[in-house]
Amino acid sequence: MAGIIEIYPKVFRADAKQTVHIKTEGVEKLRPLTAKVQPMEKYDVPHSPEFRLESEEQRYPYQRLKDLGDGVFALEYEFKGEQRYSFKVRYDGVEICSTFLYSVEPDLAELRSFKCETHCHSCRSDGSGTPFEVACAYRAAGYDAMALTDHGWIEPSYEARDAIAPLTDDFRVFPGEEVHNEWSYYHVVHFGGNYSVNNLIRDKKEYIEAEIEKLLASRDFSDVSDPPSAAFRAVIAQEIRNAGGVAVMAHPYWEVQGEYFMPTEEFLHHWRRGDFDVLELFGGNDAVGNGNNLAEILRGELIAEGCRIPVLGASDAHVTKRKCGFDYFDLQFSVVFAKDFDGIPEALKNEYAVAVERRPEDGRFRCAGKYRLVKYARFLIREYYEPFAKLAAVHSAALAERDGAKIAAAEADIAAFRKRFFAF
């Protein structure tokens, strides 16, 4: 029976003629194998006055594929602009494959996509699994990078990083911590910095108190009901920046102890003054979707005022296997576009991240961020990250065993997959 084994590449440079390869099985050469590429956003063929009265085939006819031998066929096509394309294959007049391709402008072609977790926990605070086990679980789910952000301590993230780094350079664990103490029960996520802000608070309490008093004296806090608490958050966000990290406003509308974690007035105060680098727009601990929705709407209103609010998605997972309604592992995450791992923190701050939230019951998802990045990320999540996760799971198992030969073999398979998926 005729079928398609693989179509590659799937991502191309815009405004250049390139070749799509179709690897087949069971195809008889005497029967026609045809395909068509149809742009989905920037049409090659204008619509008629009657609007879409032509058939799909009339608008974009099928073309005979070139036989390269060994069951591989090819179609040359000039991809115009940055957009998604429908790609269909027929054998002997019957459709045997329908998928999608994508083309990107030169600036995006220079960047790599990274599936990232920026907020999660291990048994070193109130989560489950050792830092190494948590890191392996994220790799098994198809992640490229993560930060472990246990409550009050950065050391567990060092433990995970130091366990993973000698084994692979294809998966990165960043330093991280969730910062909070007696001045405020609001949590601030510290991603990627060079030292612990929690330790700074413990070791230099007088310094932090002095910085809070200094800010209370110099800034107008009349728009908030609890100025010391708001000042603490602003000071801690600045200390995270001083450490070279990314200051993330985490789950502002988490419902806890009968109230929202952050009053709306304080949400507005911080973003109007640029206290934070990134908003955790889609987060866990939001069983009914209320909090994420409120943060999304309020962000839109602030952007209309002229505020700049980069976003990310993060699960705040405390377990790595979903067993009940409060386990959010791999339901919220970010797709970050950067040149390399080291560029991820700046990419987060510079709005080169897409926040993603998936529904556990059917895998459908929504995204937030810049439009061109969102539409590209949506394509990658379906077409790239789903097959990639299978390869990453093999890599994770090899990491868990600390088996150098298996790790190398898994990384070779991953490298080959990436090389075939992207035409650059």
N, C-alpha and C positions, 0 to 999 in steps of 0.2 A: 504494500500500500504506500502510495506516494505521501511524503511529508517533509516538513522543514525541521532541520536539526538546529540551525542557528542563523541569525541575521546579524551581520557586523560590518562596520562599526554601527553604533546607534546615535552618536553625537558627532556633529561635523562643524567645521568652520563655516561661517556665513559667507555668502557671496563668492563662492568658489565651486567649480565643478569637481566632484569627487565620486568615488565608486562605492556602491552598496554591494556587499557580498551575501549570497544566499547559499547556505550549505544544505543540501537535500539528501533524501534517501528514497529509493524506489521510483525514481523519475525515469521514464523511458524517453530517449532522445527524439523519437519520432513524434511525440505528442508535445504540443506547445506549452511552454512555461512562460508566463507573462507576469508583469508587476506594474504597479503605478505608485507614484509619490504624489500626494496631494497636500499642499500647504493649508494650514488650518486658520491662519490669522491674516497673512498678507497674500491675497489671492493672485494667482497668475492669470486667471480667466475672469473677466468682469461678469457681473450678473446681468441677466437680460432685463428689459423693462418690466417683465412679468415677475421677476425676482424668483430665482431658483426653480424655474420650470424645467430646465434641462435636467437630464438624468446625471447622476454622479459620473457615469462612464463617458457620457458625451463631453462633460466638462474636462475630465482628466482621463484620457484613454490609456488602456493597458499597453505596455510595450514588451516586445519579445526580449528575453534575457540572453546575454552572451554566455555561452558554455565555456567555462575555463577548465573543465575536466575534473575527474574525481568527485563528481557530484556537486561541484561548486559553480554557481552562476553569478553574473554580475550585471549591474545596471548603473550607468553613469547619469549623474543628475547635478544640476547647479542649484545649490541651496541658497535661497534669497532671504536675507535678513535673519533676525533672531526669532525663531518660532518653532512650534511643534508641527510635525507632518504625520499624516496618516499614510501607512505603507501596507499595501495588500498584494498578495500573490495568488495567481490562478494557475491551475494545472488542468489542461484539457478542458478549459472553460469553467472549471469549478474552483471556487475560492478555498484555498487550503491554509491561508495564513492572513491574519490582520493584526498589525502592531503599530508602533509609533517610532518616529525618529525625531531628532532635534538638531537645530543649528544655533550656534552662539557667535556673538561678535568677538573680535580679537581679545578684548580685555577679559572676558569670562573664560576664553580658551586658555588664558595664562594661569587661571586659578584652578585649584583642586577643591572638590567638595569633601567636607568632613562631617559625618554624623556624630554629634557630640552630646554628652550628658554633663551638665554643670552643677547639679545639685542632687546628691544622694548620700546614703548613710551605710555604715557597717556596724558590726558588733562592738566597735570601739566607742560608740555612743549608744544610740537607741535603735540601731538597725540589726540586721542579722547577716552572718557570713563575715569571714575575716576580710581585711582590705584586699588581699590577693584574690580571694574567692569572688568578691564583688567585681573586681576588675575583669577577671576571666568571664564572668557572667555577662558583662557589657560587651566584651569582644564577641562572645557567642551570639549575641543579638544583633551583630552587624555594625557595632560602633567603631569609629576610627579613633576617638579620643574621649576622655572623661576627666572629671575632677571629683574626688571623694571629699565631701564637705561635712564631716562629722561635727556635732555640736561642741563648741568650746575648744577644739583642738585641731591643729594642722598636721600633727605627727602621723595620724593614720593615713593621710594622703601621701606622706613621704614613704610610709611602709609599703603602700601599693606601688608607688612609683619605683622604689628601689628593688621591688621584686620583679616588676615587669621589664624595666629598662635593660637589664643585662640579657634578656631573652629575645627581644625584638625591637626594631626601630620602625615597625609598621603600625604600631598601636601606642598611643601616648597617654600617660596618666599625668595630669597636671596637679600641682599643689592646690589645696582648697580647704576651706573651713566655713562653718556657719558661726557668725560672730554675734554674741548677745551676752548681757550680764545684768546686774541688779538695776542699772539705770533705765533699762528699757527691755520689755519682753518681746519687742520686735526683733526679728532675725535679719541679719544682713549677710548675704553670701559673698565670700571673698574667693575669687577665681584667679589662680595663676600667679600670685605674688611671690616675693622672695623671702618673706618671713611672716611669722604669725602675728596677726593683730589681736587675737585672743590673749596671747602671751604678753603682748604690749599692755593690754588693759590690766592684766594681773600684776605685771612687774612694775608698771609705771602708772599706778592709779592716780597719783597726785597730778601727773602731767595731763592725763585725760580729763580730770576734773577741771584743771586750769584752762584747757582748750575749750571745754563746754562753757565755762563762765565767760571766756573771752568772746565766744560766738554769741552768747546771750546778750552781751553788752553792745555788740557791733551790728547785729542784725535785727530787723523788725519781725517778731514772732506773733504779732497781734492777730494773725489769721489762723492760729492754731490754739487749741484749748489746753495743751500740755507742752509749753515751750521747752522745758528741760529734756523731755523725751525726744522731741523733734531735733533739738540741738545735739543730743547724743548720736542720733542716727547720722546727722550731717557730718559730725566729727569723725565717726567711725568710717564712713564712706571715704572721707579725705585721707584717713590713715591707710586704708586699703590702697588708694591711689599712690600714696607715698611709698608703699611696699612694692610698687610696680604691678599691682593686681588690678582686676576689674571689679568694681563695686556694683553688685547686682541687688536691686530691690526685689526681694522674694515674696511670693504669695501675699500681696497686700490685702486681698479680700478673702483670705482663709477664714472660715467661720470656726471660732474656738471660744469656749467659755461663754457662749451666748452672744458673741459680738464679732465684728470684723477685726482682723488682726491690726489693721491700720485705718484710722478715721480718714474719710475722703479729704478733709481739709488738709491733712498732713501729706497725703498723696500729691495733692495740688501744690502744696508749699515746696516740696522737694524738687518736683520736676520743673516748676517755674524758675527755680534757682539753680538748676543743673547740678544738684548734689550727687546724683547717681550716674553711672555709666550706661547701664542697661536695665530694662524692665523684664522681669520674669513674667511674661504675658500669659503664657499657658503653663500652668503648674499643676502638680498633684494636689491632694487634699481638697479636691473640689468635686465631690461625688455627683452633684446635680448640675454642674456647669455654671452656677450663678456667679462665682467670684471671677473666673476667667472672662466671662462675658462683660461684667461690670468694668474690669480693668481695660478691656478692649475698647469699650465705648468711651470711657473717660480719656484714654490715650488719644482717641480720635479728636475729641474736643480740645485737648491741649495742643495737638498738632495744628488745629485750626487757629489757635492763638499765636502760633509761631514757635512752640516748643519743639525740641528735637528729642525723640525718645526711641532709641534702638531697642530691639526686642530679642528675646530668646524663649525657647521652650525647655522646661526641665521637670523631671518627674517627682523630685523629692522622695524617691523610692527608699523605703526602709527594708524591703525584702526584694529578692530578685526573681521570685516566682509568684504570679498573681494567684492568690488563694481566696481572697475576699474582696469586698467592695472598697477597701481602703489601701489596696496595693496597686501602685501606679507604675511599676517597672515597665519601661519602654512604651508608655502611652503618650508621654510628652518628651520632646527632644528638640534639638536644633540641627539644621543643616547650615554649616558655615563654609563660606567660600574664601579661601586664602591660598597664598603661594605654597605654604608648607605648614607644618605643625606650629612652628614658632610664630607664625603670623596670625594664629587663631585669636589671641586676646585682642589685638588691634582690630581684627575683622569684626569681632563682637561689638566693639565700641563704635566702629565706623559704618554700622548698618549693613554689613555684608553677611548677616545671619538671617535665617528664616525660622520662625517659631512654628512647631508642628504639634498638633494634638490629634491622637487617634481614638476611635471608638473601639472598646474591647470586643463588642459583640460582633462586629463585621469588618473591622479594619479600615473603614472609611475615615478620612482625615480632613482636617482643615489647616490652613497655613496663614501666617501673618508676616509682613515685612514689605520690602520694596517689590513692586509688581513684577519686574523682570526676573528677580531672584525667586519669587514665589512660584511663578509658572515653570521655571527651570527645575526648582526643587521638587515640585509635584511630579514632573516627568522622572526625575532621578529616583524618587522614592519607589515608584512602581517598576521602572524598567531596569534600574541599576541596583538599588539597595536590596530588593527582594532576592535576586540571585546571589548577590554579594554575601548576604547573611549566611547562606549555606557554606560558602568557602570560609567565612570568618568563624563559623562554628567549629570547623575542622582545625583552624588555627588556634582557637581557644582551647580545645582539648589537648593539643600539643603543648601549649603554654602551661596548662594545668599539670601536665606530666613532666614538664621541664625537659622535654625530649628534643635535643638540638636538631637531629635529623628530620624528625617530623615537622618541626617548626620551619625549617628551611624549605621542605617540600611544600608545605601549605602556603608559604610566602611566594614561592615560585608560581603556584597556581593562581594566586591573587594577582600577581604582577601580569601574568598572561591574560587574565580576564580583563584587567584595566586596559591593557594595550589594545585588545580587540574591541572594547566597547567605545573608546574614544579615538577619533581619527586625527588626533594631534598629540 
